[in-house]
Amino acid sequence: ESEMMDGMLERMGDITQGFPRKRLGTPSQLDSTLLYLVSPSSDFVSGATIRVHDAQGAN
């Protein structure tokens, strides 16, 4: 969980039932994406939206 999520789950209940994979992510699951973005490998990346959402917004 994160500071943003503190207390939210108690107020809203189990929100994962509406998610395709029935789970919440953790901040550490963003590590590889963030490391890529700050590495020389991403030098050519600009103005991109990189969705890290565990298929939660997939259509």
Backbone as JSON Lines, residues from 0, in Angstrom:
{"i":0,"aa":"E","n":[0.83,-1.19,0.0],"ca":[0.0,0.0,0.0],"c":[0.87,1.25,0.0]}
{"i":1,"aa":"S","n":[0.24,2.38,-0.18],"ca":[0.96,3.64,-0.22],"c":[0.21,4.67,0.61]}
{"i":2,"aa":"E","n":[0.81,5.84,0.78],"ca":[0.13,6.91,1.51],"c":[-1.2,7.26,0.86]}
{"i":3,"aa":"M","n":[-1.23,7.22,-0.46],"ca":[-2.46,7.54,-1.18],"c":[-3.57,6.55,-0.85]}
{"i":4,"aa":"M","n":[-3.19,5.3,-0.62],"ca":[-4.18,4.25,-0.37],"c":[-4.58,4.13,1.1]}
{"i":5,"aa":"D","n":[-3.8,4.76,1.99],"ca":[-4.09,4.66,3.42],"c":[-5.54,5.05,3.71]}
{"i":6,"aa":"G","n":[-6.27,4.18,4.3],"ca":[-7.64,4.45,4.68],"c":[-8.66,4.28,3.58]}
{"i":7,"aa":"M","n":[-8.23,4.33,2.33],"ca":[-9.19,4.22,1.23],"c":[-9.87,2.85,1.2]}
{"i":8,"aa":"L","n":[-9.09,1.8,1.41],"ca":[-9.67,0.46,1.34],"c":[-10.67,0.23,2.47]}
{"i":9,"aa":"E","n":[-10.42,0.82,3.63],"ca":[-11.38,0.69,4.73],"c":[-12.69,1.39,4.38]}
{"i":10,"aa":"R","n":[-12.59,2.53,3.72],"ca":[-13.8,3.29,3.36],"c":[-14.57,2.64,2.21]}
{"i":11,"aa":"M","n":[-13.85,2.1,1.24],"ca":[-14.5,1.6,0.02],"c":[-14.74,0.1,0.01]}
{"i":12,"aa":"G","n":[-14.07,-0.64,0.87],"ca":[-14.2,-2.09,0.86],"c":[-13.29,-2.71,-0.18]}
{"i":13,"aa":"D","n":[-13.59,-3.93,-0.58],"ca":[-12.75,-4.67,-1.52],"c":[-13.02,-4.21,-2.95]}
{"i":14,"aa":"I","n":[-12.21,-3.28,-3.41],"ca":[-12.4,-2.73,-4.76],"c":[-11.84,-3.65,-5.84]}
{"i":15,"aa":"T","n":[-11.09,-4.67,-5.45],"ca":[-10.45,-5.53,-6.45],"c":[-11.42,-6.43,-7.18]}
{"i":16,"aa":"Q","n":[-12.61,-6.6,-6.69],"ca":[-13.57,-7.49,-7.35],"c":[-13.95,-7.01,-8.74]}
{"i":17,"aa":"G","n":[-13.83,-5.73,-8.98],"ca":[-14.12,-5.18,-10.3],"c":[-12.93,-5.18,-11.24]}
{"i":18,"aa":"F","n":[-11.78,-5.64,-10.77],"ca":[-10.56,-5.65,-11.58],"c":[-10.41,-7.0,-12.27]}
{"i":19,"aa":"P","n":[-9.91,-7.02,-13.5],"ca":[-9.73,-8.29,-14.22],"c":[-8.87,-9.31,-13.47]}
{"i":20,"aa":"R","n":[-7.81,-8.85,-12.79],"ca":[-6.91,-9.79,-12.12],"c":[-7.13,-9.84,-10.61]}
{"i":21,"aa":"K","n":[-8.15,-9.16,-10.13],"ca":[-8.59,-9.22,-8.72],"c":[-7.47,-8.94,-7.72]}
{"i":22,"aa":"R","n":[-6.63,-7.93,-8.01],"ca":[-5.55,-7.6,-7.09],"c":[-5.15,-6.14,-7.23]}
{"i":23,"aa":"L","n":[-4.49,-5.64,-6.2],"ca":[-3.91,-4.3,-6.22],"c":[-2.41,-4.43,-6.39]}
{"i":24,"aa":"G","n":[-1.82,-3.47,-7.05],"ca":[-0.38,-3.47,-7.19],"c":[0.29,-2.82,-5.99]}
{"i":25,"aa":"T","n":[1.59,-2.93,-5.96],"ca":[2.37,-2.3,-4.91],"c":[3.32,-1.28,-5.56]}
{"i":26,"aa":"P","n":[3.72,-0.26,-4.83],"ca":[4.64,0.72,-5.41],"c":[5.91,0.08,-5.97]}
{"i":27,"aa":"S","n":[6.4,-0.98,-5.35],"ca":[7.64,-1.6,-5.83],"c":[7.47,-2.24,-7.21]}
{"i":28,"aa":"Q","n":[6.24,-2.49,-7.62],"ca":[6.02,-3.06,-8.95],"c":[6.25,-2.03,-10.06]}
{"i":29,"aa":"L","n":[6.44,-0.79,-9.7],"ca":[6.76,0.25,-10.67],"c":[8.26,0.39,-10.89]}
{"i":30,"aa":"D","n":[9.05,-0.27,-10.05],"ca":[10.51,-0.09,-10.07],"c":[11.13,-0.27,-11.44]}
{"i":31,"aa":"S","n":[10.82,-1.36,-12.13],"ca":[11.49,-1.62,-13.41],"c":[11.13,-0.56,-14.45]}
{"i":32,"aa":"T","n":[9.89,-0.09,-14.45],"ca":[9.5,0.96,-15.39],"c":[10.22,2.26,-15.06]}
{"i":33,"aa":"L","n":[10.27,2.6,-13.78],"ca":[10.95,3.83,-13.38],"c":[12.45,3.77,-13.67]}
{"i":34,"aa":"L","n":[13.07,2.62,-13.42],"ca":[14.49,2.47,-13.71],"c":[14.76,2.61,-15.21]}
{"i":35,"aa":"Y","n":[13.88,2.07,-16.02],"ca":[14.01,2.23,-17.47],"c":[13.95,3.71,-17.86]}
{"i":36,"aa":"L","n":[12.98,4.43,-17.3],"ca":[12.8,5.83,-17.67],"c":[13.97,6.72,-17.27]}
{"i":37,"aa":"V","n":[14.69,6.37,-16.22],"ca":[15.84,7.18,-15.81],"c":[17.16,6.64,-16.36]}
{"i":38,"aa":"S","n":[17.1,5.58,-17.16],"ca":[18.31,5.0,-17.71],"c":[18.6,5.56,-19.1]}
{"i":39,"aa":"P","n":[19.83,5.38,-19.59],"ca":[20.17,5.8,-20.95],"c":[19.33,5.08,-22.02]}
{"i":40,"aa":"S","n":[18.78,3.93,-21.69],"ca":[17.96,3.19,-22.66],"c":[16.72,3.95,-23.09]}
{"i":41,"aa":"S","n":[16.28,4.9,-22.27],"ca":[15.07,5.64,-22.6],"c":[15.36,7.01,-23.21]}
{"i":42,"aa":"D","n":[16.6,7.24,-23.65],"ca":[16.98,8.54,-24.21],"c":[16.08,9.0,-25.35]}
{"i":43,"aa":"F","n":[15.53,8.08,-26.12],"ca":[14.72,8.44,-27.27],"c":[13.24,8.52,-26.93]}
{"i":44,"aa":"V","n":[12.88,8.27,-25.69],"ca":[11.48,8.3,-25.26],"c":[11.13,9.71,-24.81]}
{"i":45,"aa":"S","n":[10.1,10.27,-25.43],"ca":[9.61,11.58,-24.99],"c":[8.14,11.7,-25.35]}
{"i":46,"aa":"G","n":[7.4,12.32,-24.47],"ca":[5.98,12.53,-24.73],"c":[5.17,11.26,-24.78]}
{"i":47,"aa":"A","n":[5.65,10.2,-24.15],"ca":[4.96,8.92,-24.19],"c":[4.17,8.69,-22.9]}
{"i":48,"aa":"T","n":[3.09,7.97,-23.03],"ca":[2.34,7.52,-21.87],"c":[2.62,6.04,-21.7]}
{"i":49,"aa":"I","n":[3.19,5.68,-20.58],"ca":[3.5,4.28,-20.31],"c":[2.53,3.82,-19.23]}
{"i":50,"aa":"R","n":[1.61,2.98,-19.62],"ca":[0.56,2.52,-18.71],"c":[1.04,1.28,-17.96]}
{"i":51,"aa":"V","n":[1.15,1.41,-16.66],"ca":[1.51,0.29,-15.79],"c":[0.3,0.08,-14.89]}
{"i":52,"aa":"H","n":[-0.62,-0.78,-15.34],"ca":[-1.89,-0.88,-14.65],"c":[-2.43,-2.3,-14.51]}
{"i":53,"aa":"D","n":[-1.61,-3.31,-14.79],"ca":[-2.02,-4.7,-14.57],"c":[-3.32,-5.04,-15.31]}
{"i":54,"aa":"A","n":[-3.47,-4.47,-16.48],"ca":[-4.65,-4.71,-17.33],"c":[-5.94,-4.16,-16.74]}
{"i":55,"aa":"Q","n":[-5.84,-3.28,-15.75],"ca":[-7.05,-2.74,-15.13],"c":[-7.85,-1.86,-16.09]}
{"i":56,"aa":"G","n":[-7.17,-1.23,-17.02],"ca":[-7.88,-0.36,-17.96],"c":[-7.97,-0.95,-19.35]}
{"i":57,"aa":"A","n":[-7.66,-2.23,-19.48],"ca":[-7.68,-2.87,-20.8],"c":[-9.11,-3.01,-21.31]}
{"i":58,"aa":"N","n":[-9.25,-2.86,-22.59],"ca":[-10.57,-3.03,-23.22],"c":[-10.62,-4.3,-24.01]}
